[in-house]
Amino acid sequence: MLQAIGLTSTPRRDLPPAVDDLTFEARPGCVTALLGEPGSGKTTALRLMLELEPGRGVAYFRGRPLHQVPHPGREVGVLLGDVPGNPSRTVRNQLRMLCAAAGVPAARADTMLEVVGIAGLRDHRLGSLSRAMERRFALAAALLADPCTLLLDEPAADLSPRERGWLYGLLRRHASLGGAVLFTTDDAKEAARGADRVVSIEAGRLVADQDAADFARIRLRPRVAVRTPHAARLADVLGREARAAQRAVEIVAESGTRLSVYGSNCAEVGEAAFRNGVLVHQLADETGDCGDVGEAGTPARPVPQARTEARATDARAEVRIDARAESRREAGQQAGQQAAPEAHAASGFPGGPELPAGSWAGTWSATGTGTDQGGGDAHAALVDVPPALGHTRGAGLVASTVRKVGGPLRPLRYELLRVFGTATPWLTAAVVITVSAITAVLLARTGAEPRDRMLAAWPELLPLPPAALGAGLLGALAFGEEYRYPALAAARGTVPRRLGLLIAKLGVCSALALLIGAVALLADACAVGLVFGAAPLRSPAPWIVPAASWAGLLTGCAWAGVLASAVFRSTAAGLAAVLAVPVAVVPLVRKALAGPSAYPVDGIVSRLRGMSAAHWPPEADRFVLGVLRMMAQPVGTALVLSLIVLLCAYGFTGLRSRVRW
């Protein structure tokens, strides 16, 4: 059960709110259509229900607001806007990423591809999909976590009539298993064809809440479309003959040359035009919304002379205020004050707030057409809410804030799929190893650099060695790609600030950096040995301290890229922050550390051991002293200070919250 009560968006400057005191419900076992013209507030209403933007009112999903649902992705499947994801990713990889975010098995991705009929495209890139295939993929992403409620914004857009029939059959099968489906559309015929219940809105306000059969009978009346250069004359002729025959006929001028005739048929209109010598260019039976617009884009306007005085259909077309709808609206005003368990009990769903995976879509077939299982209220309710009354009710509702985004339930699996889902890490590693080997050979040829700098391919002219720059780039892509192609919160263009996700990104990026650094060192040694023999590599030197320094440099650059891209929300900004460490921070550190110290630091290791809660053995003093010496170097000190600043900035931007009314 989905209940939307008093949804009101934040008013725009000098404009009324896009959604104004909207109250309706989408029942389990029923497909509900939210019908309205473009700009009427359909998408805004969905975003308010999902708590993606501030406003007033509340939406209950099986008795609970979305921010009180432990795992919203398993409760609500959403299709909003375009398909999120890196165009270079494959369809299967993107769905497996979303599986990790939702905490469902990766095999669910292949199952959903079968359900939506694009299993043959599993290895295709997202950027190569057609518009229709993108809608199918988006529907698979919405069904991935097996939600009981579906909120779909224009799911039939850019689909052929055959594909639309398949889509509505799929939605009806989901509803027949006990789920609730709400989709938006601006086509009255599609709403009547694909839904069991139609909720009509105009300018963000509720106009009608009807059963699909009543909606079709009232709004989708059969008509005769006539195109003639003498529209006014034909309208007068038809009006006079209708009044003479005491028939209920309505003529509406769609444009200068087109008429819509209600209550007649092609034979009667054609014969009347022939008898009176009126030239007719087109004559056809149609079934459509009585509010269609003409060819010139102007609203349809009635012809006063063509109105019949005896209108048998007036009583059927008259707006009726249903008593049950009015009582439901009054009960909706008190729903925010009732306890959530009562609303859940009223929803009719047995079995608690969470459903096991496979309970909805596990029995679907990929090609079935489905049957109409719509329940729905048999009483049509056309509700006209006065503006003053709507604002009065909306003012009493509590203002809602934007819901916080939840992180992926399997952050490590999600990050591994994200990193290795594209060719970026492989290309980065190949470029780094190639450039590093060439630089090492050039440094060995001059012989001006010590062995450690030669193997690291780090001349004095470069701020960082190629391996460190590659590590920083991979770290900057960790969050930079998330903001460019958001998969965790696509509707907001952001990613969640969760500790588990941050730890996973730091761990994966540091492991990649160390791996690339080790391979780069091996490639440098092999290249130098191949060109110059073993002579440049024979100079004896301890390897433990340089290796630890090398690992610390690579890890620090990777972490700086991760944190900087998360703070500045850009890959370029993350890489710039990595370069800023040796270019800007290191000179400042060298200036601060210049000159002798007034007091010696002898015995610092023993003092640290005495302060530590977990006392380490004396044999570990050499390791601790080596770490301190690395941190005391200008580059090490600059990296440590930069990481501390970036970590504090990340925490500040993550913990900072604004309540928007």
MOJOKA-V598218 format. One line per field, one symbol per residue. phi: phi as a letter, one per 20 degrees, with the letter a starting at -180 (. if undefined). psi: psi as a letter, one per 30 degrees, with the letter a starting at -180 (. if undefined). burial: 1 if it has 24 or more other ideal C-beta (glycine too) atoms within 12 Angstrom, else 0. A space follows every 10 residues. Layout:
phi = ???
psi = ???
burial = ???
This chain:
phi = .dcdcmfbef feflcfffcc lecabdefmc eddddafgne offffffffe lebfrdnbcd dlncfffeeg cgfeececcc mfffpfgeee ffffffffff femdffffff fffffencff dfeefffeff ffffffffff ffefelfecd dcelfefmef gfffffffff ffffffeoed cccdaddfff fffddebcdd cblmdfdbcc fffffffeed ffbdeccbfd ffffffffff ffffeldecc dceebfcccd ddncbfffff fffffdmefc ebbbeccbff dfdefeneff cfegfefeee dfefffeffd efffffffff fffeffeeff fffffffnee onfddffnfd efdfdecfdm cedfenefef ceddefgfff fffffeeffd efffeeeffc fffffffffe ecegffffff ffffffffff ffffffmedf fffffelcff fefbfgffff fffffffgdf ffffcfdebf fdmbcfecff ffffffffff ffffffffff ffffffffff edneffdeff afdfffffff ffffffffff fffffffelb ffffffffff fffdeggfff ffefnfefcf dfnfffffff effdfefgfe ffffffffff fffgffffff ffffffffff ffffefcded d
psi = kkjkjhkklk klkgllkekj hkkaljlkgk kkkjkllkgf geeeeeeeeg hfllalalkk jhgkleffke ieffekkkjk alkllkffll eeeeeeeeee efglkfffee eeeeefghff gfglkeffkl eeeeeeeeee eefeghlfkk jkjhfgkgkl eeeeeeeeee eeeeefgglk kklllgjeee eeeflfkkjk lkhglkekjl keeeeeeefh kklkkkjkfh eeeeeeeeee eeeeghkjkk kkjeafgkkk jkgaleeeee eeeeeghkkk fkjkkljlkf gllaeggkkk kljefgkkfj jffeeefkkk jkeeeeeeee eeffefflke eeeeeffgjl glfkkkkffe gfgllfflfl ljgkclkfkk jjkjkkeeee eeeefflkkk lkkkkklkfi eeeeeeeeeg flgeeeeeee eeeeeeeeee eeeeeegfkl eeeeefhilf fkelleeeee eeeeeefefe eefeikfeie ffhllkikee eeeeeeeeee eeeeeeeeee eeeeeeeeee efafefgfkk kkfeeeeeee eeeeeeeeee eeeeeeefhk eeeeeeeeff efeeeeeeee eegkllkfkl gkgeeeeeee fkejkllfff eeeeeeeeee ffleeeeeee eeeeeeeeee eefefkkkjk .
burial = 1111111111 0000001111 1111111111 1111111001 1111111111 1111111111 1111111010 1111111111 1111110011 1111111111 1111010111 1111111110 1101110010 0111111111 1111111111 1111111010 0011011111 1111111111 1111111111 1111111111 1111111111 1101110111 1011111100 1011111110 1100001111 1111101111 1111000111 0110000101 0110010111 1100000001 0010011100 0000000000 0000100110 0110110001 0011001010 0011101001 1001010001 0001111001 1110100001 0011001001 0111111111 1111111110 1101100110 0111111011 1111000010 1111111110 0011111111 1111111111 1111111111 1101111101 1101111111 1111111111 1011101100 0000011000 0000010111 1111111111 1111111110 1011111111 1100110010 0000000000 0000100000 0000000000 0000111001 1010111111 1110011011 0001000000 0
